[in-house]
C-alpha cells in the first residue's frame, strides 16, 4: 500500500477519499511518482462519494433510457431509408470542413445535417452556406449529443426519404462513444496532427466506430507523423475498423470517402 497517496497495488474502490499529500512533501521532492488509474473498477470510472455499485446503477439507468430513445430514432430512420452517420472527434479535427466539402461533392443528393456544439451556431451557419439544411443543437455544459436531442432534431428537420443525415457530435473523444443516437454508424475523424497514440488513449471511441478518417493529410509532411503507426494503433483497439486517409484542402482521398458513403446506402 502506498503510504503517501493511499493507492494500492490492487485498486480498491469505495466512497472514502484518499489521504491528502502534504504540499510541503511535494515541494521537497519526497513524493514518488505514481500511476493513478481510476478506470479499473467495475464501473470503469471513479466519482468521489459514489461506490462502484452506485455508479453502475446510475449509468445503467441513464444509458437504458437513451438506448430506448435511440432504438426509436433508428426505427424511424431505417423506415425512411435514411443513412444516418454520427461524426465524432476531438475539437479542431476538421469535421465541419470535411462536411462542407462532402456536401459540395454530393450536389443533387438529398441530405441534412444536425450540428452539435456547446455554444454558438457557427458550424450550422457554415453548413447552410453550402445550401444544405442544418439544425444546430447547443448542449450548454453537456459534452455530447444524446438520443432525445437527436430525435427532436429529426422531427424538426424532417429529412427526405432515401437521404443522408450527418450528425456532427460535440468535439469530445470520450462521452459520445457511450451514447447511441440511432445512427447507422459512428465515423471517427482524427487529424494527423493529433498524435499517433490517440486511439490508445481514447480506445472506447475508436472501438465504437465503423470508420476512421485520418484528416489534414496535407499537413503530414510538416509534422513528422507516422501514418502507418496511426493505422496500426487504430487496429489494435478495433481490428475491424475501416480507415481512410484524406485531405479536405487538397481533395486527396475524397473519392474514397464518397465511394464509402455510396457503398453504405
C-alpha positions as CSV (number, residue, x, y, z in Angstrom):
1,X,0.0,0.0,0.0
2,X,1.2,3.5,-0.8
3,X,1.6,5.4,2.4
4,X,1.6,8.8,0.7
5,X,-1.5,8.8,-1.6
6,X,-3.5,5.8,-0.4
7,X,-3.4,3.9,-3.7
8,X,-2.9,0.1,-3.7
9,X,-1.2,-2.4,-6.0
10,X,-4.7,-3.8,-6.5
11,X,-7.0,-0.8,-6.7
12,X,-9.8,-0.6,-4.1
13,X,-12.8,1.5,-5.0
14,X,-15.1,2.9,-2.4
15,X,-16.6,6.2,-1.3
16,X,-13.6,7.1,1.0
17,X,-11.4,9.9,-0.3
18,X,-7.7,9.1,-0.5
19,X,-5.4,10.8,2.1
20,X,-4.2,14.2,1.0
21,X,-0.5,14.6,0.3
22,X,1.1,17.3,2.4
23,X,2.1,20.0,-0.1
24,X,5.5,20.5,1.7
25,X,6.3,16.9,0.8
26,X,5.6,17.6,-2.8
27,X,7.8,20.8,-2.8
28,X,10.6,18.9,-1.1
29,X,10.5,16.2,-3.7
30,X,9.7,13.5,-1.2
31,X,6.7,12.1,-3.1
32,X,7.5,9.3,-5.6
33,X,5.6,9.4,-8.9
34,X,2.6,7.1,-9.2
35,X,0.2,5.9,-11.8
36,X,-3.3,6.5,-10.6
37,X,-5.8,4.5,-12.7
38,X,-9.4,5.3,-11.8
39,X,-10.8,3.2,-14.6
40,X,-10.1,-0.2,-13.3
41,X,-13.1,-0.6,-11.1
42,X,-16.3,-2.4,-12.2
43,X,-17.8,0.9,-13.4
44,X,-14.7,1.9,-15.3
45,X,-14.7,5.3,-13.7
46,X,-14.4,6.9,-10.2
47,X,-16.5,9.7,-8.7
48,X,-15.9,10.9,-5.2
49,X,-18.6,9.8,-2.8
50,X,-20.1,7.2,-5.1
51,X,-19.4,3.5,-4.9
52,X,-18.7,1.4,-8.0
53,X,-22.1,-0.3,-7.5
54,X,-23.9,3.1,-7.4
55,X,-22.0,4.3,-10.4
56,X,-23.1,1.2,-12.4
57,X,-26.7,1.8,-11.2
58,X,-26.7,5.4,-12.3
59,X,-25.0,4.7,-15.7
60,X,-27.3,1.8,-16.4
61,X,-30.4,4.0,-15.8
62,X,-29.1,6.8,-18.0
63,X,-28.0,4.6,-20.8
64,X,-31.1,2.4,-20.8
65,X,-33.3,5.4,-21.3
66,X,-31.0,6.7,-24.0
67,X,-30.9,3.3,-25.7
68,X,-34.6,3.1,-25.8
69,X,-34.9,6.5,-27.5
70,X,-32.1,5.6,-29.9
71,X,-34.0,2.5,-30.9
72,X,-36.9,4.7,-31.7
73,X,-34.8,7.0,-33.8
74,X,-33.3,4.0,-35.6
75,X,-36.7,2.6,-36.4
76,X,-37.8,6.0,-37.9
77,X,-34.6,6.4,-39.9
78,X,-34.5,2.9,-41.3
79,X,-38.2,3.1,-42.2
80,X,-37.4,6.2,-44.3
81,X,-34.3,4.6,-45.8
82,X,-32.1,7.3,-44.3
83,X,-28.4,6.7,-43.8
84,X,-27.5,8.4,-40.5
85,X,-23.8,8.8,-39.6
86,X,-22.6,10.1,-36.3
87,X,-19.4,12.0,-36.9
88,X,-17.2,12.1,-33.7
89,X,-13.8,13.6,-33.0
90,X,-11.8,15.9,-30.7
91,X,-12.3,19.7,-31.3
92,X,-10.5,21.0,-34.3
93,X,-10.1,17.8,-36.2
94,X,-11.8,19.2,-39.3
95,X,-15.3,17.6,-39.1
96,X,-17.1,20.7,-40.3
97,X,-14.7,21.4,-43.1
98,X,-15.0,17.8,-44.3
99,X,-18.7,18.0,-44.1
100,X,-18.8,21.2,-46.2
101,X,-16.5,19.6,-48.9
102,X,-18.7,16.4,-48.8
103,X,-21.9,18.4,-49.3
104,X,-20.3,20.2,-52.3
105,X,-19.3,16.9,-53.8
106,X,-22.7,15.4,-53.3
107,X,-24.7,18.0,-55.1
108,X,-28.1,16.6,-56.0
109,X,-28.0,14.0,-53.2
110,X,-30.7,14.7,-50.6
111,X,-29.1,15.2,-47.2
112,X,-29.4,17.1,-44.0
113,X,-27.1,17.9,-41.1
114,X,-27.5,18.0,-37.3
115,X,-24.8,20.1,-35.6
116,X,-23.8,19.7,-32.0
117,X,-21.8,22.2,-30.0
118,X,-21.9,23.6,-26.5
119,X,-22.5,27.1,-27.8
120,X,-22.9,29.2,-31.0
121,X,-24.5,28.4,-34.4
122,X,-21.2,28.9,-36.2
123,X,-21.0,25.4,-37.7
124,X,-24.7,25.3,-38.7
125,X,-24.2,28.6,-40.5
126,X,-21.2,27.1,-42.4
127,X,-23.3,24.1,-43.4
128,X,-26.2,26.3,-44.5
129,X,-23.8,28.3,-46.6
130,X,-23.3,25.2,-48.8
131,X,-27.1,25.1,-49.5
132,X,-27.7,22.2,-47.2
133,X,-30.4,22.1,-44.5
134,X,-28.9,22.1,-41.0
135,X,-30.2,22.3,-37.4
136,X,-28.0,23.4,-34.5
137,X,-28.1,21.8,-31.1
138,X,-26.4,23.6,-28.3
139,X,-25.7,21.4,-25.3
140,X,-24.7,24.1,-22.8
141,X,-22.4,22.4,-20.3
142,X,-23.2,19.0,-21.9
143,X,-20.3,17.3,-23.6
144,X,-22.2,15.1,-26.1
145,X,-25.5,14.7,-28.0
146,X,-28.0,12.2,-26.8
147,X,-30.8,10.3,-28.5
148,X,-33.6,12.6,-27.2
149,X,-31.8,15.7,-28.6
150,X,-31.4,14.0,-32.0
151,X,-34.9,12.6,-32.0
152,X,-36.3,16.1,-31.6
153,X,-33.9,17.4,-34.3
154,X,-35.1,14.7,-36.7
155,X,-38.7,15.7,-36.1
156,X,-37.8,19.4,-36.8
157,X,-35.6,18.7,-39.9
158,X,-37.8,16.0,-41.4
159,X,-35.1,14.6,-43.7
160,X,-36.2,13.2,-47.0
161,X,-36.6,9.5,-47.7
162,X,-33.5,7.8,-49.1
163,X,-31.3,10.7,-47.9
164,X,-28.2,11.0,-45.8
165,X,-28.3,12.5,-42.3
166,X,-24.9,13.7,-41.0
167,X,-24.8,14.2,-37.2
168,X,-21.8,16.2,-36.2
169,X,-21.3,15.5,-32.5
170,X,-19.8,17.7,-29.9
171,X,-16.0,17.7,-30.2
172,X,-15.0,15.2,-27.5
173,X,-13.2,11.8,-27.7
174,X,-14.8,10.4,-24.5
175,X,-18.5,10.8,-23.8
176,X,-20.0,10.5,-27.3
177,X,-18.6,7.0,-27.5
178,X,-21.2,5.7,-25.0
179,X,-24.3,7.3,-26.4
180,X,-26.2,5.7,-29.2
181,X,-28.1,8.2,-31.2
182,X,-29.9,5.8,-33.5
183,X,-27.3,6.2,-36.2
184,X,-26.2,3.5,-38.7
185,X,-22.5,4.0,-37.7
186,X,-20.1,6.2,-35.9
187,X,-17.3,7.8,-38.1
188,X,-14.3,8.9,-36.1
189,X,-12.4,11.9,-37.5
190,X,-8.8,12.0,-36.5
191,X,-6.4,14.7,-37.6
192,X,-2.8,13.7,-38.4
193,X,-1.7,16.5,-36.1
194,X,-3.2,14.9,-33.0
195,X,-0.7,12.2,-32.4
196,X,-0.5,8.5,-33.3
197,X,-1.3,7.4,-29.7
198,X,-4.8,8.9,-29.7
199,X,-6.5,5.6,-30.4
200,X,-4.7,4.1,-27.5
201,X,-5.5,6.9,-25.1
202,X,-9.2,7.0,-26.1
203,X,-9.9,3.5,-27.1
204,X,-13.7,3.5,-26.5
205,X,-14.4,6.0,-29.3
206,X,-12.4,4.1,-31.9
207,X,-13.8,0.7,-30.7
208,X,-17.3,2.1,-31.3
209,X,-16.6,3.4,-34.7
210,X,-17.1,1.7,-38.0
211,X,-14.8,4.0,-40.0
212,X,-11.8,6.2,-39.0
213,X,-10.8,9.1,-41.3
214,X,-7.3,10.5,-41.0
215,X,-7.8,14.1,-41.9
216,X,-5.5,17.0,-42.8
217,X,-3.3,14.7,-44.8
218,X,-1.7,17.7,-46.5
219,X,0.0,18.5,-43.1
220,X,1.6,15.1,-42.6
221,X,4.9,16.0,-44.3
222,X,5.2,19.0,-41.9
223,X,4.5,17.4,-38.5
224,X,6.7,14.3,-38.5
225,X,3.7,11.9,-38.4
226,X,3.8,8.2,-38.9
227,X,0.6,7.3,-40.8
228,X,1.2,3.6,-40.6
229,X,1.5,3.8,-36.8
230,X,-1.8,5.7,-36.7
231,X,-3.4,2.8,-38.6
232,X,-1.7,0.1,-36.5
233,X,-2.9,1.7,-33.3
234,X,-6.4,2.0,-34.6
235,X,-6.5,-1.7,-35.4
236,X,-5.0,-2.5,-32.0
237,X,-8.2,-1.2,-30.4
238,X,-10.5,-2.2,-33.2
239,X,-9.3,-4.8,-35.6
240,X,-12.4,-4.4,-37.8
241,X,-12.3,-0.7,-38.2
242,X,-12.1,0.7,-41.8
243,X,-9.6,3.5,-42.3
244,X,-9.3,6.3,-44.9
245,X,-6.7,9.0,-45.4
246,X,-8.0,12.3,-46.6
247,X,-7.2,16.0,-47.1
248,X,-10.2,18.3,-47.3
249,X,-7.9,21.0,-48.5
250,X,-6.4,19.3,-51.5
251,X,-9.1,16.7,-52.1
252,X,-6.8,13.8,-51.8
253,X,-8.8,10.8,-50.6
254,X,-12.2,12.4,-51.1
255,X,-13.2,9.9,-53.9
256,X,-12.6,7.0,-51.5
257,X,-14.8,8.7,-48.8
258,X,-17.6,9.3,-51.3
259,X,-17.3,5.7,-52.5
260,X,-17.6,4.6,-48.9
261,X,-20.7,6.7,-48.4
262,X,-22.3,5.2,-51.6
263,X,-21.5,1.7,-50.5
264,X,-23.3,2.1,-47.2
265,X,-26.5,3.1,-49.0
